[in-house]
Amino acid sequence: MSKGIQLSSELIENMMRVIAEHDEEVRENGTLGLQYMAAVMGILAADYPGSDSDRMELLEHLAGFTRHVYEDQMRAREQQQQRAPQQPAPAKGRCVPDPDNPAAGVWKAE
């Protein structure tokens, strides 16, 4: 019995690396990498046993699953951003020479 799929950043990086080894343009064009993955999915689905309607139903299921994973990932990113401590704005000012130590400076707020 399957425990479900196990995704990891390593798996995703390895898949993209293999695709980029096949077509170097993928390194500059992430959309092209996604197109390769979608094309592979289409080829594998075409070989899936069953009738044409079974295969079309499978493709619809996979499209919905892809959308679900995307939405789940986006929610997780939003929650992570909300939990991340906000970085304070950098202090405004400038560094001016220290008359007592010419090798150092003193920060003067503006």
MOPAC internal coordinates of N, CA, C and O (Angstrom, degrees):
PM7 1SCF
backbone

  N    0.0000 0     0.00 0     0.00 0    0    0    0
  C    1.4475 1     0.00 0     0.00 0    1    0    0
  C    1.5226 1   108.63 1     0.00 0    2    1    0
  O    1.2310 1   120.93 1   -45.52 1    3    2    1
  N    1.2982 1   115.83 1   134.48 1    3    2    1
  C    1.4606 1   121.46 1  -177.97 1    5    3    2
  C    1.5207 1   110.97 1   -75.63 1    6    5    3
  O    1.2310 1   121.04 1   -38.66 1    7    6    5
  N    1.3283 1   115.61 1   141.34 1    7    6    5
  C    1.4618 1   121.28 1   175.65 1    9    7    6
  C    1.5262 1   109.84 1   -91.07 1   10    9    7
  O    1.2310 1   119.82 1  -172.84 1   11   10    9
  N    1.3095 1   117.95 1     7.16 1   11   10    9
  C    1.4565 1   121.37 1  -175.31 1   13   11   10
  C    1.5134 1   109.28 1    95.70 1   14   13   11
  O    1.2310 1   121.25 1    -9.50 1   15   14   13
  N    1.3023 1   115.22 1   170.50 1   15   14   13
  C    1.4640 1   118.03 1  -179.24 1   17   15   14
  C    1.5133 1   110.38 1   -76.56 1   18   17   15
  O    1.2310 1   121.06 1   -28.60 1   19   18   17
  N    1.3001 1   115.58 1   151.40 1   19   18   17
  C    1.4628 1   122.54 1  -179.03 1   21   19   18
  C    1.5291 1   107.88 1  -118.58 1   22   21   19
  O    1.2310 1   120.28 1   -81.16 1   23   22   21
  N    1.3234 1   117.07 1    98.84 1   23   22   21
  C    1.4612 1   121.24 1   178.36 1   25   23   22
  C    1.5143 1   109.87 1   -90.03 1   26   25   23
  O    1.2310 1   121.10 1   -33.37 1   27   26   25
  N    1.3080 1   115.51 1   146.63 1   27   26   25
  C    1.4613 1   120.89 1   174.19 1   29   27   26
  C    1.5215 1   107.56 1  -147.08 1   30   29   27
  O    1.2310 1   120.89 1   -21.91 1   31   30   29
  N    1.3137 1   115.90 1   158.09 1   31   30   29
  C    1.4612 1   119.03 1   176.79 1   33   31   30
  C    1.5247 1   109.68 1   -62.92 1   34   33   31
  O    1.2310 1   119.99 1   147.14 1   35   34   33
  N    1.3311 1   117.62 1   -32.86 1   35   34   33
  C    1.4634 1   121.01 1   178.40 1   37   35   34
  C    1.5322 1   110.77 1   -62.82 1   38   37   35
  O    1.2310 1   120.04 1   135.59 1   39   38   37
  N    1.3200 1   117.53 1   -44.41 1   39   38   37
  C    1.4622 1   121.29 1   178.90 1   41   39   38
  C    1.5258 1   110.31 1   -60.76 1   42   41   39
  O    1.2310 1   120.55 1   132.21 1   43   42   41
  N    1.3161 1   116.55 1   -47.79 1   43   42   41
  C    1.4619 1   121.14 1  -178.32 1   45   43   42
  C    1.5210 1   110.56 1   -63.27 1   46   45   43
  O    1.2310 1   120.39 1   134.97 1   47   46   45
  N    1.3308 1   116.85 1   -45.03 1   47   46   45
  C    1.4687 1   120.62 1   178.92 1   49   47   46
  C    1.5239 1   111.03 1   -62.33 1   50   49   47
  O    1.2310 1   120.00 1   139.59 1   51   50   49
  N    1.3299 1   117.61 1   -40.41 1   51   50   49
  C    1.4675 1   120.58 1   178.47 1   53   51   50
  C    1.5204 1   111.60 1   -64.70 1   54   53   51
  O    1.2310 1   120.18 1   138.79 1   55   54   53
  N    1.3214 1   117.27 1   -41.21 1   55   54   53
  C    1.4576 1   120.38 1   178.64 1   57   55   54
  C    1.5305 1   110.43 1   -62.65 1   58   57   55
  O    1.2310 1   120.46 1   133.84 1   59   58   57
  N    1.3225 1   116.72 1   -46.16 1   59   58   57
  C    1.4667 1   120.01 1   179.93 1   61   59   58
  C    1.5321 1   110.65 1   -66.34 1   62   61   59
  O    1.2310 1   120.06 1   144.17 1   63   62   61
  N    1.3210 1   117.50 1   -35.83 1   63   62   61
  C    1.4657 1   120.74 1   178.49 1   65   63   62
  C    1.5269 1   110.35 1   -62.45 1   66   65   63
  O    1.2310 1   120.36 1   134.97 1   67   66   65
  N    1.3321 1   116.91 1   -45.03 1   67   66   65
  C    1.4680 1   120.95 1  -179.96 1   69   67   66
  C    1.5248 1   110.28 1   -63.24 1   70   69   67
  O    1.2310 1   120.18 1   137.65 1   71   70   69
  N    1.3138 1   117.26 1   -42.35 1   71   70   69
  C    1.4695 1   120.30 1   178.94 1   73   71   70
  C    1.5283 1   110.01 1   -64.62 1   74   73   71
  O    1.2310 1   120.18 1   138.02 1   75   74   73
  N    1.3306 1   117.27 1   -41.98 1   75   74   73
  C    1.4667 1   121.21 1   179.73 1   77   75   74
  C    1.5293 1   111.02 1   -66.90 1   78   77   75
  O    1.2310 1   119.87 1   149.02 1   79   78   77
  N    1.3289 1   117.85 1   -30.98 1   79   78   77
  C    1.4663 1   119.99 1   175.04 1   81   79   78
  C    1.5245 1   110.44 1   -65.71 1   82   81   79
  O    1.2310 1   120.76 1   147.21 1   83   82   81
  N    1.3229 1   116.15 1   -32.79 1   83   82   81
  C    1.4589 1   121.66 1   178.25 1   85   83   82
  C    1.5232 1   111.11 1   -74.75 1   86   85   83
  O    1.2310 1   120.39 1   140.62 1   87   86   85
  N    1.3338 1   116.86 1   -39.38 1   87   86   85
  C    1.4706 1   122.64 1  -177.49 1   89   87   86
  C    1.5257 1   107.95 1  -140.90 1   90   89   87
  O    1.2310 1   120.23 1   -76.02 1   91   90   89
  N    1.3216 1   117.17 1   103.98 1   91   90   89
  C    1.4652 1   121.57 1  -174.93 1   93   91   90
  C    1.5232 1   113.27 1   -62.76 1   94   93   91
  O    1.2310 1   119.71 1   158.49 1   95   94   93
  N    1.3247 1   118.15 1   -21.51 1   95   94   93
  C    1.4646 1   120.73 1   179.78 1   97   95   94
  C    1.5298 1   111.57 1   -62.50 1   98   97   95
  O    1.2310 1   120.59 1   158.04 1   99   98   97
  N    1.3182 1   116.47 1   -21.96 1   99   98   97
  C    1.4688 1   121.55 1   179.66 1  101   99   98
  C    1.5292 1   110.60 1   -61.05 1  102  101   99
  O    1.2310 1   120.22 1   149.36 1  103  102  101
  N    1.3320 1   117.18 1   -30.64 1  103  102  101
  C    1.4727 1   120.50 1   179.24 1  105  103  102
  C    1.5264 1   111.09 1   -62.15 1  106  105  103
  O    1.2310 1   120.01 1   149.76 1  107  106  105
  N    1.3150 1   117.58 1   -30.24 1  107  106  105
  C    1.4654 1   122.50 1  -178.97 1  109  107  106
  C    1.5279 1   112.29 1   -99.64 1  110  109  107
  O    1.2310 1   120.30 1   163.45 1  111  110  109
  N    1.3163 1   117.04 1   -16.55 1  111  110  109
  C    1.4649 1   121.22 1  -173.48 1  113  111  110
  C    1.5259 1   109.03 1  -133.54 1  114  113  111
  O    1.2310 1   121.00 1   -88.88 1  115  114  113
  N    1.3358 1   115.69 1    91.12 1  115  114  113
  C    1.4579 1   120.51 1  -178.67 1  117  115  114
  C    1.5177 1   113.70 1   -61.73 1  118  117  115
  O    1.2310 1   120.36 1   150.02 1  119  118  117
  N    1.3261 1   116.92 1   -29.98 1  119  118  117
  C    1.4662 1   120.38 1   178.64 1  121  119  118
  C    1.5209 1   110.26 1   -62.42 1  122  121  119
  O    1.2310 1   120.56 1   143.10 1  123  122  121
  N    1.3159 1   116.54 1   -36.90 1  123  122  121
  C    1.4612 1   120.28 1   178.45 1  125  123  122
  C    1.5293 1   110.01 1   -62.43 1  126  125  123
  O    1.2310 1   119.94 1   140.88 1  127  126  125
  N    1.3216 1   117.72 1   -39.12 1  127  126  125
  C    1.4657 1   120.88 1   176.35 1  129  127  126
  C    1.5182 1   111.69 1   -60.91 1  130  129  127
  O    1.2310 1   120.85 1   138.55 1  131  130  129
  N    1.3395 1   115.99 1   -41.45 1  131  130  129
  C    1.4669 1   119.58 1   177.31 1  133  131  130
  C    1.5263 1   111.09 1   -64.77 1  134  133  131
  O    1.2310 1   120.49 1   143.27 1  135  134  133
  N    1.3339 1   116.67 1   -36.73 1  135  134  133
  C    1.4669 1   119.74 1   177.90 1  137  135  134
  C    1.5226 1   111.19 1   -64.55 1  138  137  135
  O    1.2310 1   120.46 1   140.33 1  139  138  137
  N    1.3357 1   116.73 1   -39.67 1  139  138  137
  C    1.4647 1   119.17 1   176.07 1  141  139  138
  C    1.5243 1   110.41 1   -60.28 1  142  141  139
  O    1.2310 1   120.60 1   134.25 1  143  142  141
  N    1.3459 1   116.45 1   -45.75 1  143  142  141
  C    1.4694 1   119.15 1  -179.55 1  145  143  142
  C    1.5232 1   111.06 1   -61.73 1  146  145  143
  O    1.2310 1   120.19 1   138.11 1  147  146  145
  N    1.3205 1   117.24 1   -41.89 1  147  146  145
  C    1.4676 1   121.01 1   179.44 1  149  147  146
  C    1.5269 1   110.85 1   -65.26 1  150  149  147
  O    1.2310 1   120.53 1   139.80 1  151  150  149
  N    1.3379 1   116.59 1   -40.20 1  151  150  149
  C    1.4638 1   119.92 1   179.38 1  153  151  150
  C    1.5269 1   110.97 1   -64.64 1  154  153  151
  O    1.2310 1   120.38 1   137.71 1  155  154  153
  N    1.3224 1   116.89 1   -42.29 1  155  154  153
  C    1.4642 1   120.51 1   177.68 1  157  155  154
  C    1.5258 1   109.56 1   -61.46 1  158  157  155
  O    1.2310 1   120.42 1   137.85 1  159  158  157
  N    1.3231 1   116.81 1   -42.15 1  159  158  157
  C    1.4603 1   120.44 1   178.82 1  161  159  158
  C    1.5350 1   109.91 1   -60.90 1  162  161  159
  O    1.2310 1   120.15 1   138.17 1  163  162  161
  N    1.3275 1   117.31 1   -41.83 1  163  162  161
  C    1.4620 1   120.78 1   178.36 1  165  163  162
  C    1.5201 1   112.28 1   -63.38 1  166  165  163
  O    1.2310 1   120.78 1   138.25 1  167  166  165
  N    1.3356 1   116.12 1   -41.75 1  167  166  165
  C    1.4701 1   119.95 1   179.40 1  169  167  166
  C    1.5231 1   110.27 1   -64.38 1  170  169  167
  O    1.2310 1   120.53 1   134.48 1  171  170  169
  N    1.3223 1   116.59 1   -45.52 1  171  170  169
  C    1.4662 1   119.63 1   179.82 1  173  171  170
  C    1.5187 1   111.63 1   -65.35 1  174  173  171
  O    1.2310 1   120.24 1   142.12 1  175  174  173
  N    1.3219 1   117.16 1   -37.88 1  175  174  173
  C    1.4679 1   120.06 1   178.94 1  177  175  174
  C    1.5220 1   110.97 1   -66.40 1  178  177  175
  O    1.2310 1   120.10 1   146.68 1  179  178  177
  N    1.3292 1   117.41 1   -33.32 1  179  178  177
  C    1.4696 1   120.49 1   178.58 1  181  179  178
  C    1.5231 1   111.27 1   -64.46 1  182  181  179
  O    1.2310 1   120.64 1   152.05 1  183  182  181
  N    1.3317 1   116.39 1   -27.95 1  183  182  181
  C    1.4599 1   120.80 1   178.47 1  185  183  182
  C    1.5244 1   113.00 1   -88.43 1  186  185  183
  O    1.2310 1   120.12 1   177.00 1  187  186  185
  N    1.3319 1   117.38 1    -3.00 1  187  186  185
  C    1.4562 1   121.94 1  -178.20 1  189  187  186
  C    1.5259 1   109.07 1   -65.44 1  190  189  187
  O    1.2310 1   120.25 1   -43.89 1  191  190  189
  N    1.3406 1   117.12 1   136.11 1  191  190  189
  C    1.4775 1   118.47 1  -178.66 1  193  191  190
  C    1.5283 1   111.77 1   -67.98 1  194  193  191
  O    1.2310 1   121.34 1   -30.08 1  195  194  193
  N    1.2892 1   115.05 1   149.92 1  195  194  193
  C    1.4543 1   120.57 1   177.86 1  197  195  194
  C    1.5223 1   110.64 1   124.04 1  198  197  195
  O    1.2310 1   122.02 1     7.78 1  199  198  197
  N    1.2936 1   113.74 1  -172.22 1  199  198  197
  C    1.4621 1   119.81 1  -178.19 1  201  199  198
  C    1.5300 1   110.52 1   -83.15 1  202  201  199
  O    1.2310 1   121.14 1    -9.85 1  203  202  201
  N    1.3338 1   115.43 1   170.15 1  203  202  201
  C    1.4666 1   120.13 1   175.83 1  205  203  202
  C    1.5230 1   110.71 1   -57.56 1  206  205  203
  O    1.2310 1   120.29 1   139.56 1  207  206  205
  N    1.3290 1   117.04 1   -40.44 1  207  206  205
  C    1.4653 1   119.19 1  -179.61 1  209  207  206
  C    1.5389 1   110.69 1   -67.59 1  210  209  207
  O    1.2310 1   120.41 1   145.42 1  211  210  209
  N    1.3399 1   116.82 1   -34.58 1  211  210  209
  C    1.4722 1   119.64 1   175.64 1  213  211  210
  C    1.5239 1   110.09 1   -62.24 1  214  213  211
  O    1.2310 1   119.95 1   136.27 1  215  214  213
  N    1.3253 1   117.70 1   -43.73 1  215  214  213
  C    1.4611 1   121.27 1  -179.29 1  217  215  214
  C    1.5236 1   111.24 1   -67.43 1  218  217  215
  O    1.2310 1   120.17 1   141.57 1  219  218  217
  N    1.3272 1   117.28 1   -38.43 1  219  218  217
  C    1.4712 1   119.84 1   177.35 1  221  219  218
  C    1.5251 1   110.29 1   -65.80 1  222  221  219
  O    1.2310 1   120.46 1   140.69 1  223  222  221
  N    1.3230 1   116.73 1   -39.31 1  223  222  221
  C    1.4654 1   120.71 1   176.91 1  225  223  222
  C    1.5300 1   110.03 1   -62.87 1  226  225  223
  O    1.2310 1   120.59 1   139.86 1  227  226  225
  N    1.3336 1   116.48 1   -40.14 1  227  226  225
  C    1.4552 1   120.80 1   177.08 1  229  227  226
  C    1.5287 1   110.21 1   -61.11 1  230  229  227
  O    1.2310 1   119.92 1   134.30 1  231  230  229
  N    1.3319 1   117.76 1   -45.70 1  231  230  229
  C    1.4665 1   121.03 1   179.10 1  233  231  230
  C    1.5246 1   111.14 1   -60.93 1  234  233  231
  O    1.2310 1   119.97 1   138.76 1  235  234  233
  N    1.3166 1   117.66 1   -41.24 1  235  234  233
  C    1.4649 1   121.04 1   178.04 1  237  235  234
  C    1.5275 1   110.54 1   -63.87 1  238  237  235
  O    1.2310 1   120.99 1   138.65 1  239  238  237
  N    1.3230 1   115.71 1   -41.35 1  239  238  237
  C    1.4703 1   120.18 1   177.80 1  241  239  238
  C    1.5267 1   110.24 1   -62.40 1  242  241  239
  O    1.2310 1   120.20 1   134.99 1  243  242  241
  N    1.3305 1   117.23 1   -45.01 1  243  242  241
  C    1.4617 1   121.44 1  -179.76 1  245  243  242
  C    1.5357 1   111.39 1   -64.65 1  246  245  243
  O    1.2310 1   120.28 1   142.13 1  247  246  245
  N    1.3270 1   117.07 1   -37.87 1  247  246  245
  C    1.4661 1   120.13 1   177.52 1  249  247  246
  C    1.5282 1   110.01 1   -64.04 1  250  249  247
  O    1.2310 1   120.21 1   137.15 1  251  250  249
  N    1.3194 1   117.21 1   -42.85 1  251  250  249
  C    1.4592 1   121.15 1   177.49 1  253  251  250
  C    1.5219 1   111.57 1   -65.26 1  254  253  251
  O    1.2310 1   120.65 1   140.83 1  255  254  253
  N    1.3257 1   116.35 1   -39.17 1  255  254  253
  C    1.4615 1   120.94 1   178.76 1  257  255  254
  C    1.5259 1   109.94 1   -65.12 1  258  257  255
  O    1.2310 1   120.60 1   137.82 1  259  258  257
  N    1.3232 1   116.46 1   -42.18 1  259  258  257
  C    1.4663 1   121.07 1   177.74 1  261  259  258
  C    1.5236 1   110.09 1   -59.48 1  262  261  259
  O    1.2310 1   120.48 1   134.87 1  263  262  261
  N    1.3197 1   116.70 1   -45.13 1  263  262  261
  C    1.4658 1   121.33 1   178.94 1  265  263  262
  C    1.5294 1   110.43 1   -62.27 1  266  265  263
  O    1.2310 1   120.15 1   138.64 1  267  266  265
  N    1.3249 1   117.32 1   -41.36 1  267  266  265
  C    1.4664 1   121.74 1   179.20 1  269  267  266
  C    1.5325 1   110.70 1   -62.38 1  270  269  267
  O    1.2310 1   120.12 1   134.75 1  271  270  269
  N    1.3329 1   117.37 1   -45.25 1  271  270  269
  C    1.4683 1   120.95 1   179.60 1  273  271  270
  C    1.5204 1   109.49 1   -62.92 1  274  273  271
  O    1.2310 1   120.31 1   136.97 1  275  274  273
  N    1.3306 1   117.01 1   -43.03 1  275  274  273
  C    1.4649 1   121.34 1   178.51 1  277  275  274
  C    1.5281 1   110.74 1   -58.81 1  278  277  275
  O    1.2310 1   120.12 1   130.15 1  279  278  277
  N    1.3180 1   117.37 1   -49.85 1  279  278  277
  C    1.4689 1   121.08 1  -178.41 1  281  279  278
  C    1.5261 1   110.88 1   -63.24 1  282  281  279
  O    1.2310 1   120.19 1   139.97 1  283  282  281
  N    1.3212 1   117.25 1   -40.03 1  283  282  281
  C    1.4606 1   121.42 1   178.35 1  285  283  282
  C    1.5273 1   110.23 1   -63.60 1  286  285  283
  O    1.2310 1   120.35 1   136.94 1  287  286  285
  N    1.3242 1   116.93 1   -43.06 1  287  286  285
  C    1.4633 1   121.34 1   179.15 1  289  287  286
  C    1.5273 1   111.06 1   -64.18 1  290  289  287
  O    1.2310 1   120.02 1   138.28 1  291  290  289
  N    1.3210 1   117.56 1   -41.72 1  291  290  289
  C    1.4669 1   121.09 1   179.93 1  293  291  290
  C    1.5323 1   110.84 1   -66.28 1  294  293  291
  O    1.2310 1   119.93 1   140.21 1  295  294  293
  N    1.3263 1   117.73 1   -39.79 1  295  294  293
  C    1.4702 1   120.86 1   176.50 1  297  295  294
  C    1.5223 1   110.56 1   -62.07 1  298  297  295
  O    1.2310 1   120.76 1   136.40 1  299  298  297
  N    1.3192 1   116.15 1   -43.60 1  299  298  297
  C    1.4687 1   120.38 1  -179.92 1  301  299  298
  C    1.5276 1   110.50 1   -62.81 1  302  301  299
  O    1.2310 1   120.08 1   139.35 1  303  302  301
  N    1.3203 1   117.45 1   -40.65 1  303  302  301
  C    1.4663 1   120.06 1   178.33 1  305  303  302
  C    1.5214 1   111.46 1   -65.18 1  306  305  303
  O    1.2310 1   120.39 1   137.93 1  307  306  305
  N    1.3294 1   116.85 1   -42.07 1  307  306  305
  C    1.4661 1   120.35 1   178.63 1  309  307  306
  C    1.5265 1   110.62 1   -61.87 1  310  309  307
  O    1.2310 1   120.10 1   136.22 1  311  310  309
  N    1.3297 1   117.42 1   -43.78 1  311  310  309
  C    1.4618 1   121.02 1   179.35 1  313  311  310
  C    1.5199 1   110.48 1   -64.69 1  314  313  311
  O    1.2310 1   120.28 1   141.06 1  315  314  313
  N    1.3246 1   117.07 1   -38.94 1  315  314  313
  C    1.4625 1   120.58 1   179.20 1  317  315  314
  C    1.5291 1   110.06 1   -65.03 1  318  317  315
  O    1.2310 1   119.99 1   139.62 1  319  318  317
  N    1.3132 1   117.62 1   -40.38 1  319  318  317
  C    1.4676 1   120.84 1   178.70 1  321  319  318
  C    1.5236 1   110.97 1   -65.99 1  322  321  319
  O    1.2310 1   120.05 1   143.24 1  323  322  321
  N    1.3282 1   117.52 1   -36.76 1  323  322  321
  C    1.4557 1   121.14 1   179.79 1  325  323  322
  C    1.5322 1   110.91 1   -68.97 1  326  325  323
  O    1.2310 1   120.47 1   146.71 1  327  326  325
  N    1.3382 1   116.70 1   -33.29 1  327  326  325
  C    1.4667 1   120.57 1  -179.96 1  329  327  326
  C    1.5211 1   112.52 1   -81.07 1  330  329  327
  O    1.2310 1   120.36 1   156.98 1  331  330  329
  N    1.3361 1   116.92 1   -23.02 1  331  330  329
  C    1.4667 1   119.99 1  -176.88 1  333  331  330
  C    1.5240 1   109.50 1   -66.62 1  334  333  331
  O    1.2310 1   120.81 1   -44.08 1  335  334  333
  N    1.3293 1   116.05 1   135.92 1  335  334  333
  C    1.4736 1   117.59 1   178.84 1  337  335  334
  C    1.5233 1   109.87 1   -63.84 1  338  337  335
  O    1.2310 1   121.56 1   -41.51 1  339  338  337
  N    1.3132 1   114.61 1   138.49 1  339  338  337
  C    1.4516 1   119.98 1   179.04 1  341  339  338
  C    1.5193 1   109.28 1   -73.33 1  342  341  339
  O    1.2310 1   120.97 1   -48.29 1  343  342  341
  N    1.3012 1   115.74 1   131.71 1  343  342  341
  C    1.4528 1   120.69 1   178.33 1  345  343  342
  C    1.5198 1   109.37 1   -76.12 1  346  345  343
  O    1.2310 1   119.96 1   -49.33 1  347  346  345
  N    1.3258 1   117.68 1   130.67 1  347  346  345
  C    1.4646 1   118.61 1   177.89 1  349  347  346
  C    1.5255 1   109.75 1   -67.51 1  350  349  347
  O    1.2310 1   121.44 1   -27.94 1  351  350  349
  N    1.3085 1   114.85 1   152.06 1  351  350  349
  C    1.4635 1   119.65 1   178.10 1  353  351  350
  C    1.5206 1   108.70 1   -64.95 1  354  353  351
  O    1.2310 1   120.51 1   -36.82 1  355  354  353
  N    1.3281 1   116.64 1   143.18 1  355  354  353
  C    1.4619 1   117.73 1   179.49 1  357  355  354
  C    1.5239 1   110.85 1   -62.69 1  358  357  355
  O    1.2310 1   121.27 1   -34.96 1  359  358  357
  N    1.3120 1   115.17 1   145.04 1  359  358  357
  C    1.4669 1   120.34 1   179.61 1  361  359  358
  C    1.5202 1   109.08 1   -64.95 1  362  361  359
  O    1.2310 1   121.12 1   -41.34 1  363  362  361
  N    1.3214 1   115.47 1   138.66 1  363  362  361
  C    1.4562 1   120.08 1   177.77 1  365  363  362
  C    1.5151 1   108.11 1   -92.00 1  366  365  363
  O    1.2310 1   121.33 1   -45.16 1  367  366  365
  N    1.2743 1   115.06 1   134.84 1  367  366  365
  C    1.4453 1   120.17 1   179.76 1  369  367  366
  C    1.5029 1   110.11 1   164.39 1  370  369  367
  O    1.2310 1   121.42 1    17.51 1  371  370  369
  N    1.3097 1   114.89 1  -162.49 1  371  370  369
  C    1.4533 1   119.38 1   179.56 1  373  371  370
  C    1.5180 1   108.85 1  -154.13 1  374  373  371
  O    1.2310 1   121.27 1   -18.88 1  375  374  373
  N    1.3145 1   115.18 1   161.12 1  375  374  373
  C    1.4500 1   121.59 1   178.71 1  377  375  374
  C    1.5276 1   108.03 1   -97.02 1  378  377  375
  O    1.2310 1   120.70 1   -52.78 1  379  378  377
  N    1.3182 1   116.26 1   127.22 1  379  378  377
  C    1.4717 1   121.00 1   178.65 1  381  379  378
  C    1.5277 1   108.17 1  -118.64 1  382  381  379
  O    1.2310 1   120.27 1   -27.81 1  383  382  381
  N    1.3314 1   117.09 1   152.19 1  383  382  381
  C    1.4643 1   119.47 1  -179.35 1  385  383  382
  C    1.5256 1   111.41 1   -58.84 1  386  385  383
  O    1.2310 1   121.44 1   -37.45 1  387  386  385
  N    1.3399 1   114.85 1   142.55 1  387  386  385
  C    1.4659 1   121.63 1   176.77 1  389  387  386
  C    1.5314 1   107.13 1   -91.07 1  390  389  387
  O    1.2310 1   119.89 1   -62.36 1  391  390  389
  N    1.3413 1   117.82 1   117.64 1  391  390  389
  C    1.4664 1   119.03 1  -177.50 1  393  391  390
  C    1.5330 1   112.88 1   -63.25 1  394  393  391
  O    1.2310 1   119.96 1   154.55 1  395  394  393
  N    1.3383 1   117.69 1   -25.45 1  395  394  393
  C    1.4552 1   120.34 1  -179.77 1  397  395  394
  C    1.5367 1   112.41 1   -83.21 1  398  397  395
  O    1.2310 1   120.39 1   158.68 1  399  398  397
  N    1.3398 1   116.86 1   -21.32 1  399  398  397
  C    1.4637 1   120.96 1  -178.26 1  401  399  398
  C    1.5203 1   107.81 1  -143.97 1  402  401  399
  O    1.2310 1   119.13 1   -85.91 1  403  402  401
  N    1.3207 1   119.26 1    94.09 1  403  402  401
  C    1.4545 1   122.20 1  -175.57 1  405  403  402
  C    1.5283 1   113.29 1   -63.02 1  406  405  403
  O    1.2310 1   119.12 1   160.07 1  407  406  405
  N    1.3205 1   119.28 1   -19.93 1  407  406  405
  C    1.4556 1   121.25 1  -179.73 1  409  407  406
  C    1.5259 1   111.22 1   -80.94 1  410  409  407
  O    1.2310 1   119.36 1   171.83 1  411  410  409
  N    1.3019 1   118.83 1    -8.17 1  411  410  409
  C    1.4685 1   122.87 1  -178.11 1  413  411  410
  C    1.5060 1   108.94 1  -122.83 1  414  413  411
  O    1.2310 1   121.40 1    -9.93 1  415  414  413
  N    1.3204 1   114.92 1   170.07 1  415  414  413
  C    1.4452 1   120.61 1   176.43 1  417  415  414
  C    1.5061 1   110.30 1  -128.60 1  418  417  415
  O    1.2310 1   121.55 1    -8.15 1  419  418  417
  N    1.3085 1   114.65 1   171.85 1  419  418  417
  C    1.4683 1   121.39 1   178.32 1  421  419  418
  C    1.5187 1   107.08 1  -124.98 1  422  421  419
  O    1.2310 1   120.53 1   -46.24 1  423  422  421
  N    1.3282 1   116.59 1   133.76 1  423  422  421
  C    1.4464 1   121.92 1   178.73 1  425  423  422
  C    1.5034 1   109.63 1   -79.43 1  426  425  423
  O    1.2310 1   120.73 1   -53.31 1  427  426  425
  N    1.3078 1   116.21 1   126.69 1  427  426  425
  C    1.4776 1   122.53 1   177.64 1  429  427  426
  C    1.5159 1   107.82 1  -115.28 1  430  429  427
  O    1.2310 1   120.83 1   -60.92 1  431  430  429
  N    1.3112 1   116.03 1   119.08 1  431  430  429
  C    1.4625 1   120.59 1   178.78 1  433  431  430
  C    1.5291 1   109.50 1   -69.05 1  434  433  431
  O    1.2310 1   121.64 1   -33.58 1  435  434  433
  N    1.3114 1   114.48 1   146.42 1  435  434  433
  C    1.4721 1   119.36 1   176.84 1  437  435  434
  C    1.4991 1   110.05 1  -110.66 1  438  437  435
  O    1.2310 1   120.10 1   180.00 1  439  438  437

